[in-house]
Amino acid sequence: MNTTYPSNNRLLEFAFRAYAVLAYVFLYLPILIVVLFAFNDSKSVQAWAGFTTNWFATAWQDTSIQSGLRNSLIVASLNMILAVTLGTLLAIGLRKSPRLLVGIFIAVMYMTIISPEIVTGLSSLLFFVQIQKTLGIPNILGIFTIVATHAVWTSALVALIVRARMAGLDDSLDEASADLGATPWTTFWSVTIPLLLPAIIAGGLLAFTFSFDDYVITQFVSGPQSSTLPIRIWGMVRFGVSPIVNAVATVILVFTLTSVFLAQYILTNEHASPRPLLVWFAFVVGLALYGIGPAQNFWNGLTGLGGVFGGTTWIIVWMGGLVALYFIVDRFRRPASSTQLNPTA
């Protein structure tokens, strides 16, 4: 019996596995080093001198990083609102549209997503410059242009996610709602939106994350006073890598991976509970409110706390208040028991 082919197959399988391991090491080892040296008790990023978390506090107190973080949160929050609104309405509008129109819109959405970011950024820059010349608007590049460009890019992503969720819905639910006397508007808010809510939240988180992390498109359409956090990090890296940059990159990495994993979990598991995603979404909203400014000014004036400790206490109080509000609303919405509905003599 010839055993040459089985042995060759095992050798080939081993070679592919070894190649895959080396590829993953090549891709993720630099990221692991960046995260590791964010906790290095030394300004040098080449030698380990002990464990510390001081660089995270130093990064939080840096005015340049604070300004970039504030701009990133403003851009990502506005972009998330626009992308969720436009993408959800587009997905619902395509539900009963003609097949030709659906095919055209899907092609445009995929083209928007797969187009290189440098092409999107350059074309958007030329578009806004032409508007500036035509309308005579001085200094048009800023927060508005970044949000408008990101919304066009991420609304297509939200529309595809919501449309994929909508493909599994039964049209008889709308008919049953109409038979029970509900208006189209009531059916939309009471039936359609609750069923699409996991996809809407997942798409909103991905839109927020992509906008928060984007560098290439933002670099083209940002103004001098609207530099986001990735642009500020690039400016710092040009003068050399420091542990502060590693600390900021670690926070961004944790935030991005958490958002993506939760969104992927809720979209790939049919019976998955949306509560973890809702909790993370509430955390992101609280962080955005504190980073943008209103909540930070209010909380610092109320408690006198600032810096990392002020932000941490704000997030704790914010999440605790939302949890308490949830239980209060759930308590009032809970139906009465059968003994209350049919009391005995």
ChimeraX attribute file (.defattr): number of C-alpha atoms within 10 A of each C-alpha:
attribute: neighborCount
match mode: 1-to-1
recipient: residues
	/A:1	3
	/A:2	6
	/A:3	7
	/A:4	8
	/A:5	9
	/A:6	10
	/A:7	11
	/A:8	11
	/A:9	11
	/A:10	11
	/A:11	12
	/A:12	12
	/A:13	12
	/A:14	12
	/A:15	12
	/A:16	12
	/A:17	12
	/A:18	11
	/A:19	12
	/A:20	12
	/A:21	12
	/A:22	11
	/A:23	12
	/A:24	10
	/A:25	13
	/A:26	11
	/A:27	11
	/A:28	10
	/A:29	12
	/A:30	11
	/A:31	15
	/A:32	13
	/A:33	12
	/A:34	18
	/A:35	20
	/A:36	17
	/A:37	27
	/A:38	28
	/A:39	22
	/A:40	23
	/A:41	18
	/A:42	18
	/A:43	16
	/A:44	13
	/A:45	19
	/A:46	9
	/A:47	11
	/A:48	14
	/A:49	14
	/A:50	10
	/A:51	13
	/A:52	13
	/A:53	12
	/A:54	15
	/A:55	22
	/A:56	20
	/A:57	14
	/A:58	15
	/A:59	19
	/A:60	18
	/A:61	14
	/A:62	11
	/A:63	10
	/A:64	17
	/A:65	22
	/A:66	18
	/A:67	19
	/A:68	20
	/A:69	22
	/A:70	22
	/A:71	22
	/A:72	27
	/A:73	25
	/A:74	21
	/A:75	26
	/A:76	28
	/A:77	25
	/A:78	19
	/A:79	29
	/A:80	29
	/A:81	16
	/A:82	21
	/A:83	29
	/A:84	28
	/A:85	16
	/A:86	18
	/A:87	27
	/A:88	25
	/A:89	15
	/A:90	19
	/A:91	23
	/A:92	18
	/A:93	12
	/A:94	17
	/A:95	13
	/A:96	9
	/A:97	11
	/A:98	9
	/A:99	10
	/A:100	8
	/A:101	11
	/A:102	16
	/A:103	13
	/A:104	10
	/A:105	15
	/A:106	16
	/A:107	11
	/A:108	12
	/A:109	20
	/A:110	14
	/A:111	13
	/A:112	18
	/A:113	16
	/A:114	9
	/A:115	11
	/A:116	12
	/A:117	18
	/A:118	15
	/A:119	12
	/A:120	19
	/A:121	21
	/A:122	15
	/A:123	16
	/A:124	19
	/A:125	22
	/A:126	13
	/A:127	12
	/A:128	17
	/A:129	18
	/A:130	12
	/A:131	13
	/A:132	15
	/A:133	11
	/A:134	9
	/A:135	8
	/A:136	11
	/A:137	12
	/A:138	9
	/A:139	10
	/A:140	17
	/A:141	20
	/A:142	17
	/A:143	21
	/A:144	17
	/A:145	21
	/A:146	29
	/A:147	24
	/A:148	17
	/A:149	21
	/A:150	28
	/A:151	25
	/A:152	19
	/A:153	26
	/A:154	27
	/A:155	29
	/A:156	28
	/A:157	23
	/A:158	31
	/A:159	27
	/A:160	20
	/A:161	22
	/A:162	27
	/A:163	22
	/A:164	15
	/A:165	19
	/A:166	18
	/A:167	10
	/A:168	8
	/A:169	13
	/A:170	9
	/A:171	10
	/A:172	9
	/A:173	13
	/A:174	17
	/A:175	13
	/A:176	12
	/A:177	17
	/A:178	14
	/A:179	10
	/A:180	9
	/A:181	11
	/A:182	15
	/A:183	11
	/A:184	12
	/A:185	10
	/A:186	13
	/A:187	18
	/A:188	15
	/A:189	11
	/A:190	13
	/A:191	14
	/A:192	17
	/A:193	15
	/A:194	12
	/A:195	14
	/A:196	19
	/A:197	15
	/A:198	23
	/A:199	28
	/A:200	25
	/A:201	21
	/A:202	28
	/A:203	29
	/A:204	31
	/A:205	27
	/A:206	22
	/A:207	27
	/A:208	27
	/A:209	21
	/A:210	19
	/A:211	27
	/A:212	26
	/A:213	18
	/A:214	18
	/A:215	21
	/A:216	17
	/A:217	23
	/A:218	29
	/A:219	18
	/A:220	20
	/A:221	28
	/A:222	21
	/A:223	18
	/A:224	8
	/A:225	12
	/A:226	22
	/A:227	24
	/A:228	31
	/A:229	25
	/A:230	23
	/A:231	20
	/A:232	18
	/A:233	20
	/A:234	14
	/A:235	11
	/A:236	16
	/A:237	12
	/A:238	8
	/A:239	8
	/A:240	10
	/A:241	16
	/A:242	17
	/A:243	25
	/A:244	24
	/A:245	22
	/A:246	25
	/A:247	26
	/A:248	20
	/A:249	18
	/A:250	21
	/A:251	13
	/A:252	17
	/A:253	15
	/A:254	11
	/A:255	14
	/A:256	18
	/A:257	12
	/A:258	16
	/A:259	22
	/A:260	16
	/A:261	13
	/A:262	19
	/A:263	23
	/A:264	14
	/A:265	17
	/A:266	20
	/A:267	20
	/A:268	9
	/A:269	9
	/A:270	9
	/A:271	8
	/A:272	12
	/A:273	12
	/A:274	18
	/A:275	11
	/A:276	14
	/A:277	21
	/A:278	16
	/A:279	14
	/A:280	17
	/A:281	18
	/A:282	17
	/A:283	17
	/A:284	19
	/A:285	16
	/A:286	20
	/A:287	19
	/A:288	21
	/A:289	18
	/A:290	21
	/A:291	21
	/A:292	21
	/A:293	13
	/A:294	11
	/A:295	17
	/A:296	21
	/A:297	14
	/A:298	12
	/A:299	18
	/A:300	15
	/A:301	11
	/A:302	9
	/A:303	11
	/A:304	10
	/A:305	16
	/A:306	17
	/A:307	13
	/A:308	15
	/A:309	10
	/A:310	16
	/A:311	20
	/A:312	14
	/A:313	15
	/A:314	22
	/A:315	19
	/A:316	12
	/A:317	12
	/A:318	16
	/A:319	17
	/A:320	12
	/A:321	11
	/A:322	14
	/A:323	13
	/A:324	11
	/A:325	12
	/A:326	11
	/A:327	11
	/A:328	11
	/A:329	10
	/A:330	11
	/A:331	10
	/A:332	9
	/A:333	9
	/A:334	8
	/A:335	10
	/A:336	9
	/A:337	9
	/A:338	8
	/A:339	8
	/A:340	9
	/A:341	9
	/A:342	8
	/A:343	8
	/A:344	6
	/A:345	3
